[in-house]
Amino acid sequence: MEEEGGECVLVDPNYNNMAKDLTQLKNDLFEEADGNKFARLKDKLIRTLGADALPVLIAYTKEGKLLHWRNFLLTDILNLVNEGDAAYADYFSWAVTQPGLAYWSVDGLLKTKGDAAYEQLTSVALDEAQAQEVRAKAIKSLAVHSRQPFDRSLPADPGHWKKEQLRLDEVIAWQQSGFPKGEGYVAPAVHPSLQRPVTDLEKAAAKLEKKLKKEREKRQDPASPSNWLTIADAADMDAIQQRWKLPEPYLNFLRNYSPLNVFIDSRKFFQGLHLYGAKELISRQDGYSFNPVKNQPIADWPSQYVVIADAGGDPYCIDLNSPGAAVYTSMHGTGKWEFELYADSFIKFLQQLA
């Protein structure tokens, strides 16, 4: 108890110790030279202070001794800053000009300034002195925020974009038009039977769709959608049917529920399983039944097998001679193919995936 202005004031006896501990924690953060220990100190600071840790983290991005951590801290700063909090806009306006901080500062500018960040980020995108990945990041984030299609059909990670994929002419035209909002992307077309399944095939596909929907809710890039079962393009189906006579269950699946960038992450598959769609089915035979370099079939591949999926390179094939489209698999890289039955029908294979 302390006396203040003639009044008795209750003081938490641990207050001074807590303040000293926090001061020491901040000092330790700046003095730490070991990356692993720094990470633990940083996490403790954020757990203890929450958003009040922002001044310390921001100061570290300017003056901290572990240079790579200056950049890593940007993601923590982004998580702690509130949407539209203009108090941090000047910081991100500065950080986006710093080579080691620019990448994630793009999102910081949009989070704090919104549409008002468009002009500066357009300048970043058009600046040839900027790193390629930073320019791509600016275009990607502008596309997402403005719903403009600058990122259409490009990888979700702009770090994988090539220079020739930067749609600079479109960005300039958008700038000259006053940065209008776009219409965004339309979700892929899906077959109505996914919501009202009747047959065994429809029920298996609908069950798989529920699994994929959970994955889409975790992570989805509208410009490059993934984990969808979509209605196949008629031209793709025509090309496939000219090449093979597919068993009816698989043919119907491909026509009505063609996988679009479907990746099954499951303990059954050590490296996950890619389930092919109609658009890629023919090209995915390369390296298995077809040698694209010599432009000829590979002699030791069984002609009745069509690869419909792979798990880390291990093929999963339907048997063209099986009415139910039995699925076989083999390990790759062993010198020869030794196939074994995985599911005695394609529908059972789908049920296992779901």
SVG drawing of the C-alpha trace seen along z (x, -y; Angstrom):
<svg xmlns="http://www.w3.org/2000/svg" viewBox="-31 -15 56 73">
<polyline fill="none" stroke="black" stroke-width="0.4" points="0.0,0.0 1.3,-3.4 0.1,-6.9 -0.7,-9.2 -2.1,-12.7 -3.2,-11.9 -5.0,-8.7 -4.1,-5.1 -3.6,-3.3 -3.3,0.5 -0.4,1.6 0.1,5.1 3.3,6.2 4.3,8.1 3.9,5.0 7.5,3.8 8.8,7.2 6.6,7.8 7.8,4.5 11.4,5.4 10.8,8.8 9.4,7.3 12.2,4.8 14.7,7.6 12.8,9.7 13.0,6.8 16.7,6.3 17.3,10.1 15.6,10.0 18.0,7.4 21.1,9.0 20.3,12.6 22.6,14.0 21.2,17.5 18.2,17.9 16.4,20.6 16.7,18.8 15.5,15.6 12.4,17.4 11.5,18.5 12.0,15.0 10.0,13.5 7.1,15.9 7.2,15.2 7.1,11.5 4.0,11.8 2.2,14.2 2.8,11.7 2.1,8.4 0.0,9.2 -0.3,6.1 1.7,4.1 4.7,6.0 4.5,4.2 6.9,1.3 9.5,3.7 9.1,5.9 9.1,2.9 12.2,1.6 13.9,4.9 13.2,4.9 15.1,1.6 18.0,2.3 18.1,6.0 21.4,7.9 19.9,11.1 19.2,9.8 17.1,12.7 14.9,12.3 14.1,8.7 12.2,10.2 10.7,13.1 9.2,10.7 7.0,9.1 4.6,12.0 4.1,11.6 3.7,7.8 1.1,8.4 -0.9,10.7 -0.8,8.2 -1.8,5.1 -5.5,4.5 -7.2,4.0 -7.3,0.3 -4.9,-0.8 -3.4,-3.8 -1.0,-4.3 1.3,-1.7 0.8,-2.8 4.0,-5.0 6.0,-2.0 4.9,0.2 5.4,-2.6 9.0,-2.7 9.4,1.0 8.3,1.7 11.3,-0.3 13.7,1.9 15.1,4.9 14.9,7.3 11.5,6.2 9.6,5.3 7.9,8.7 5.6,9.0 5.3,5.2 3.2,5.2 0.4,6.9 1.0,4.5 0.4,1.5 -2.9,3.0 -4.0,4.0 -3.4,0.5 -4.2,-1.8 -6.5,0.3 -7.3,-1.2 -5.0,-4.1 -2.0,-1.8 -2.7,-1.0 -0.6,-3.9 2.5,-3.0 2.2,0.7 1.7,0.1 5.0,-1.8 6.6,1.2 5.2,3.6 6.5,1.4 9.9,0.7 12.6,2.8 15.0,2.1 12.9,4.1 13.5,7.8 11.4,10.0 9.6,11.7 8.7,8.4 7.2,7.1 5.2,10.3 4.0,10.1 2.8,6.6 0.8,7.7 -0.6,10.7 -1.7,8.8 -3.2,6.0 -5.1,8.6 -6.5,10.2 -7.4,6.9 -8.9,5.2 -10.5,8.4 -8.6,7.8 -7.4,10.8 -3.7,10.0 -3.0,13.3 -5.2,15.6 -3.9,19.1 -0.6,18.3 0.8,20.2 -0.7,19.1 2.8,18.3 4.1,15.3 7.6,16.3 7.2,18.9 6.1,16.4 8.4,15.7 9.2,12.2 7.2,12.6 4.2,13.6 4.0,10.2 1.0,8.5 2.5,5.1 0.4,3.7 -2.8,4.6 -1.5,3.1 -0.7,-0.2 -4.1,-0.2 -5.8,0.3 -3.8,-2.5 -4.7,-4.9 -8.4,-4.0 -8.3,-5.1 -7.8,-1.7 -11.4,-0.3 -12.5,2.8 -12.9,6.0 -15.5,8.7 -13.3,11.4 -13.4,15.0 -16.3,17.3 -16.0,20.7 -15.5,23.7 -18.7,25.4 -19.7,28.5 -22.2,31.2 -25.5,30.9 -25.3,34.6 -22.6,33.7 -25.4,32.2 -28.0,34.9 -26.1,38.2 -28.1,41.2 -25.8,43.9 -22.8,45.5 -20.5,43.4 -22.3,40.2 -22.2,41.0 -18.5,41.8 -17.8,38.5 -20.0,36.5 -18.2,38.0 -14.9,37.0 -16.2,33.5 -17.0,33.0 -13.4,33.9 -12.1,31.5 -14.4,28.7 -12.8,28.8 -9.4,28.3 -10.7,25.5 -12.0,23.7 -8.5,23.9 -6.7,22.5 -7.9,21.5 -6.6,19.1 -9.5,18.1 -7.0,17.3 -5.7,20.9 -8.4,23.0 -7.5,26.3 -9.3,29.4 -12.4,29.1 -14.4,31.8 -15.5,30.0 -17.5,30.6 -14.8,31.5 -14.2,29.5 -15.8,31.2 -12.7,30.8 -10.6,32.5 -13.0,35.4 -13.0,35.7 -9.2,36.0 -9.3,38.6 -11.9,40.7 -10.0,40.6 -7.0,42.1 -8.7,44.7 -11.9,46.6 -12.3,46.0 -14.4,48.1 -17.8,46.6 -17.4,45.7 -14.1,43.8 -15.4,42.2 -18.5,40.8 -16.4,39.7 -14.0,37.8 -16.8,36.2 -18.8,35.0 -16.3,34.7 -13.0,34.0 -10.4,33.3 -9.0,29.8 -5.6,29.6 -6.7,32.3 -4.2,33.3 -5.2,35.9 -3.2,35.5 -3.5,38.7 -1.5,41.1 -2.3,43.7 0.0,41.8 3.4,40.9 3.9,38.0 0.2,37.3 -1.7,38.3 -2.4,36.2 -5.6,37.2 -5.6,36.3 -8.3,34.4 -9.4,34.5 -7.2,31.5 -4.0,33.3 -4.7,37.0 -3.0,37.4 0.1,35.4 0.4,37.2 1.2,40.5 4.6,39.0 7.4,40.9 5.1,43.9 3.7,45.2 5.1,42.5 8.6,41.0 8.0,37.3 11.7,36.9 11.6,39.6 7.9,39.1 7.2,42.8 5.6,45.3 7.7,47.0 7.9,50.7 7.8,52.2 4.6,50.4 1.5,52.6 -0.8,51.2 -4.0,51.8 -3.0,49.4 -3.8,45.7 -2.3,43.6 -5.0,41.7 -3.1,40.6 0.3,40.7 1.7,40.7 5.2,39.4 5.7,40.7 4.2,44.2 1.5,44.6 -2.2,45.6 -3.7,47.0 -7.1,48.1 -7.2,51.3 -8.9,50.7 -9.9,54.3 -11.8,54.2 -15.5,53.2 -15.4,51.7 -12.0,50.0 -9.9,51.9 -7.0,49.8 -3.4,51.1 -0.3,49.5 3.4,50.1 6.5,48.5 8.6,46.4 12.4,46.3 12.9,50.1 14.1,50.9 10.9,52.6 7.2,52.3 5.6,54.8 1.9,54.0 -0.5,55.1 -4.2,54.7 -5.1,51.7 -8.9,51.6 -11.0,54.0 -13.1,51.1 -12.7,47.4 -15.7,46.7 -13.9,48.5 -10.8,46.5 -12.8,43.3 -14.3,44.5 -10.8,45.1 -9.7,41.6 -12.8,40.1"/>
</svg>
